[in-house]
Amino acid sequence: MIQYFKPFTFLCLLFLGINFRAASQETIASKLGYPADAKLLIIHADDLGVSHSENIATFEAIDNGSVNSASVMMPTPWVLEAVNYAKANPETHDFGLHLVLSSEWKNYKWGPVSSTDKVPSLIDEHGYFHEACRSDLNLKEVELELKAQVERAYAMGLEPTHLDTHMGCLAQTTRLTEVYLKIGQKYNLPVFVLDEFLSKEIKETYHPKVLVDQLYTISPEDYSIGPETYYTNTLKNLMPGLSLLLIHTAYDNEEMKGMNVDHPEWGNAWRQKDYDFFTSKTCKELLEKENIKLVTWRQIKEALY
Amino acid sequence: MIQYFKPFTFLCLLFLGINFRAASQETIASKLGYPADAKLLIIHADDLGVSHSENIATFEAIDNGSVNSASVMMPTPWVLEAVNYAKANPETHDFGLHLVLSSEWKNYKWGPVSSTDKVPSLIDEHGYFHEACRSDLNLKEVELELKAQVERAYAMGLEPTHLDTHMGCLAQTTRLTEVYLKIGQKYNLPVFVLDEFLSKEIKETYHPKVLVDQLYTISPEDYSIGPETYYTNTLKNLMPGLSLLLIHTAYDNEEMKGMNVDHPEWGNAWRQKDYDFFTSKTCKELLEKENIKLVTWRQIKEALY
């Protein structure tokens, strides 16, 4: 396995254009009340809690835009703001946990939820998570920290609708993916994971009940052509089945410029463009014109778990 | 002792208008090369590290305004940005440590530098510092955490010029003050502490080498009249001896509005006003007209430690 990834590049390499279909998928559409060939889509904003800008832009994109799901990073400084939004919208929010094992920005940092002396392999010399995903983490410590993140969410009053993995760190190795699935099983939560990284043995042990058919997330190359073009093409060419569109919505303000310094990819301008598209009339009209049905992890959880 | 203080009110109650003079003070002026009756002033910005806004506004107020000293909160998310500024200005910065035992904002939080399971009395149910200063903290845990904050600073490459106490938490009880002075003695650093809270015994044990004659910091009442009036009067009526003026400089932007939500006192508008005055021509002219000599903790440290 690759030992060190630059921040963010992993998710992109892993996810872009990957198309897989599990035999069981037809049951998801029917269990959600749609025909088997319906185009089902989750428009999912990552990184809640990471900054005030990310939080308030995402709340707006949910309240008045087309974003219908998001996930929260429990170790981040602004997590309480995201939790308070969820509590104020107990039935309608669709917030999962964006499980965190990295602290990737230059001047702005966070560390584990668990006591740092219990998870030495997860932290750098200053007690923060490592900058990049790592494949050499102690698996017992990973499990301890992931449990701590889930338990912290429940303790704060957030009942997550699903689990996913920040920067794809939990898809680094089969063993990390196994820990990830184990956590999903323990808390009876849908886990977003790629079919092709699951061995037969792992599938038989953890039997994930839902598999996403198509996953889309914008790459630096697509971004350079233009996010509106990428997102328009994605929606126009959406395949039948369950699709997941991962985005990052924030306002391009001073806070985000400081956070994203020296890292334009997945940075402030990028996140503002995501916000712009997914709060636009163009997006809403496209979803309707293409007969795309927005579904949430909450609906999936309630139907299958 | 009062058990629980509302955030920020303590500092104000404690410091405002307090005027004391130690017999040894004349030596400070002479050791710094000034006559005994010189008006010496440290214009000190608290809370570096607390937010990107606070950092960049304070850097600007130091680079081009009249602020000449500041202190850094090691447990905060943006501390690396402050440390990197200090490293880029190794000779000229005057950054001490604003020792932290509280996490006072509603939706934006931080916790101890030390492992949380080593300092249970310092944290709330979610592992953050308590919202307010507390007088019932375990003193061994306080000492452990303060050492961890100082050690973290050195490990990051910041050599602090002094120590002070965020929200005055370390002036809550004589015993807390004793721990605070012990840390100063251990690392041979000037400690900002109020003379009137020091017993004869504590003085003989820790013999602080420097005592501030006058301490000024704006109160909510002064703020309501107008910060410019308060600061102008303060500078016009500055007494001879060593004075410390504690301020908080930040830009009143979205990040600060989010951080200071439900807490206008010491909040975003307030910090912008502090920034405005201490980057103004008015302030610079007043300092010159009143023959006020700006001195730093670094100068004091080099002269007396």
Interface residues (C-beta under 8 A of the other chain):
Chain A: S51 H52 S53 N55 I56 P77 W78 V79 L80 E81 N84 K106 N107 Y108 K109 W110 V113 S114 S115 T116 D117 K118 E125 H126 G127 R152 A155 M156 Y251 N253 E254 E255 G258 M259
Chain B: S51 H52 S53 N55 I56 P77 W78 V79 L80 E81 N84 K106 N107 Y108 K109 W110 V113 S115 T116 D117 K118 E125 H126 G127 R152 A155 M156 Y251 N253 E254 E255 G258 M259
